[in-house]
Structures are given as structure tokens and as C-alpha cells.
Amino acid sequence: MRQELNFWVIGGDMRQVRLAGLLAADGHSVHTFALEQGERAEQVKEEATLREAALADCVILPLPVEAESGMLNAPLSAGRYSLSQVLGALRSGQVICGGRVSREAAALAEERGLVLRDYFLREELAVANAVPNAWGILQRKRAFHPPNGICSPENGRRAAPWKKERPWNGS
């Protein structure tokens, strides 16, 4: 028999919005906070406060957890929230998952008795995340132009007039 879990997805970007939708589609109860500017799946409940976050079976924080020192990474929120404020709303012993957790954030969680898991320490996630990140960086910097690829001149992409187009083989 399948057990429904209560998840809270707090902060982050479209990856967390998508995760919330997938968890809800799997039949779990899902609440989001600090994601109000993202497209929300119908079954996901957007919360205005963290008042009931202590009831969650698992709280999912973004990758990276912090945008700047001590602040929750929440680019899809009009609000600004400190990690101290977020973690202070949770109960001792609660399971929290976050990515690229700083020492300071880990210390805050430990002080509050929270069980913090850094999902970015999992090798399969780090490796899987590296490929799209590398492609994105190379495409933004216009450093990589595979023949007939999505950023090739044949598909309408041209180098800026002040930059020399680099051939595929790097020469």
C-alpha cells in the first residue's frame, strides 16, 4: 500500500516548481513557500507563511540553499527570507533536503536539531547536473559550435561582428 507523504518545497527556481508538481502527481500532499512567481501545478498548495511547515514529513530546500550569506535562495519569490527564519519554523528531528549546503546553514540546522541531507553530495546528481551546466555555459559564452548543432551558423546563430567565429575542432 502506498503512503502519502507531506512535502514542503521552500524556495528555489523552476527545478523546485517542477519537483513540487511531480511529487503531487505521485499522490503526495505538497506545499510550496517562496515560489509564488513560478507556475504551480493544480494539486500543489501555495503557502503564504511557514506556520504549518513543521508538519511536513520532508522539507526540500533549493540548489544552492543560499543565494547570499544567510538568505534563502528564492528567485521566484518577491519576498526575502533568512535561513534562520525558515529553519526556525521547523521542528526538531525534521528531515530537510537541500543542495550545496554551506557550513553556516548546516550549523543552523544542527543547532535546531534538524536532520539535514545535502542532495548535491550524491555523485549521480552532481554528474547528471554537470553536463547541462557545461552546455549552458559554453553556449552563453559562444565557445562551442558543433556542426549543424543548435548554436551553429546553419541554424541562424551568428557570432557577434567583433568576435571571430570558432570552428568546431577548436582551431
N, C-alpha and C positions, 0 to 999 in steps of 0.2 A: 504494500500500500504506500502510496506517495504522500509525503508530508509537506504541507505548505509552510514555507518559512517567511518570516517578516524581515525584509531588507530595507535599509535606508541608504540611498546613494546621495552623498553630500559633496557638492562642488564638482568641478571638473569641466570637461568640454563635451563635444559630441560623442566621444567614446563612452562616457558615462551615461549620456542620454540614451544611446543605443543599448548599452548594457541593461539599463532600467527596463526598457521595452522588452528585451529578450527574457529577463527574469520574470516579468509579468506574464509574458506569453507562455512561459513554462508553468504557470499557475501559482506563482508566489505573490504574496502581498508586498507591493513595492511603493515606497515613499521617496520623494526627492526633495532636496533642500538646496538652495543656491544654484539652481539650474533653470530658473524661470524663463530665461530667454531662448531656451532650446525647445525643439518640437517634442512634445510629450505624448507618449502612447496613451490611448484611451483608458487603459486599466491602471495606469500609474497615477498615484495621488501626489500632487504637488503640495508641499507644506510651507507655511509662512513662518513657522517657528520650529525650534528643536525640542519643544515640550515633550513629545512622545517618542523621541529617538531612543530613549533609554529602554524602550520595549522591544527594540529590534533584536533579532537573532544574530544579525551581522550588519555592520556599518561599513560601507565601501567609500573610501576617500579617493581623490584623483591621483593621476600620474602627471607630474610630481604632486605631492601633497601640498607643498608650499609654493606660492607664487613669489613671495618676497619674505624676508625674515619674519616668522611668526604669524603670517597671514595665510588663510586657506586659498588654494588655487581655485578660483571660481570665475573664469572669464565669461560665463553665461549668466552671471548674476549682476544686478545693479548694486547690490549690497557688498560690503566688505566685512569679512568675519575673521576674527583671530582664531588660531588653532586652540588657544586656551578656552575661548568661548565655546567652540564646537566640542572639544573633548570634555569640557566641564558639564555638558548636558548629558553625558553618558554615564552608565552605572559601572561600578567596579566589576571586573570579570567579563565584561562585554567584549566580543570579538570584533576587531576592526582590521580592515584590509586597506592598505594604501601603497602607492608606488613611489620609489625613490625617497624614502622617509629619512629626514635629516636626524642628526643626533639629538638636536633640541626637541624635535617632535617626538622622538622615541622616549626621551626623558620625561616629557609632559605626560605621555600615555602611561609610563611606568609609575609616575607619582600618583596617578589616579587609579591605579590597579587595573588598567585596561590590557587586554591581550591583543597586541599589535603584530600583524603579519605584513611584511613588505613583499607584495607580489612581484615586484620588479627584480627581486633576488632570484626568482625562479629562472633557470637558464633558458628554458624553452620560450619564455616570454621575452627575455632580453634579446635572444637571437631572432625570433619572429618579428620583433619591433625594429631591429636594426636595418633590415632590408628596405621597408618602405621609407624609413627616415633617410637612409642614404640616397635613395632615388629622389626624394623630395628636395634634399639639399643640393644635389647635383643639378637638378632641373632648374631650381631657383637661381643657381649661380651660373647656369648655362655652360656648365663644364663638361657635359656628357651628351653627345648627339648620336645615338645609334642610327644606322642607316634605315630609312623608312620607318623610324620609330615615332612615337608621339611628339617628340620635340625636334624632328628633322625638318629641313627646309622643304622637302617634298610635301609635308603636311601643313605648310603655311607659316612655319616658325622661322623667322629670320633673326640673325644676330643684329644687335644694335649697330648702327653705321660706324661707330667709333671702335667696335670690337671686331677682331678678325675671327671668322668662323673657324672652329677647330674641326678637323676631320675625325672620323670615327676611331681611327687607330692611334690617335693622340699625337701624331707627328705634325 
